[in-house]
Amino acid sequence: MSILQEKQRKRQDLASALYASMTNEERVIYNIIRGKKEIRIWQGDIERETNIPNILKKSIKLLISRTLIKEVVNIQNKSKKVLMATKF
């Protein structure tokens, strides 16, 4: 096995471990953000799609701290926070 394949395997193992440790709500939010791929999604749109407003902010902060998603500045509206997956 080459060095590149070993690194990719370690990355996949780490990602699967992070995914396994998520709650159901976090998985739903992550899958919505990840499903958008290069397109950013606004936090309000996620709230409308999931109908879990109480846990949304906490779950987003947790996903950001695990570096699975990131906040990106919206060019048209600087005060509007949009989210994007770090890996597709």
Secondary structure, DSSP 8 states (H G I E B T S, - for coil): --HHHHHHHHHHHHHHHHHHTS-HHHHHHHHHHHHTTTS-EEHHHHHHHH--HHHHHHHHHHHHHTTSEEEEE-SS-TTSEEEEES--
